[in-house]
Amino acid sequence: MSKPLIMVVDDCAITLDVTRIHLEEAGLEVITRSSSIGTTAAILRMKPDCVLVDVSMPGLTGDKIIKIAREKNINTKIVLFSAKEENELLKLAGDCGADGYIMKSNNKYKLVNEVKRFLSR
């Protein structure tokens, strides 16, 4: 059985590295992108099981990436991944068509559990 593939899109190299390490340690396969441009094409090409997208990205914000993906009928689970306040993320997720959100934190177990929760839906 193959490992679930997670794509993480964030402009912060440290966040990408730490998130990748935590998810790989939990047995998931992870690909990372530091640029928002071309993300929908990468989703179509790589077919990840779940995508974590930072909200505050230069060039194309995470919510706009999700709107574009939904307009292209991409049915992959796409989740906002941000340090913004929870009520703001809840509204933003609903407005852009995200499958939900995960708040960034230093708790690797919470991150892994949240990602696995989205995978099981």
Protein Blocks (a to p, Z undefined) as FASTA:
>chain_A
ZZdddddddfbfklmmmmmmmmmmnopacdddfbfghklmmmmmnopabdcddfbdghia
fklmmmmmmmnopabdcddddfbdfklmmmmmmmnopabdcdddfblklmmmmmmmmmmZ
Z
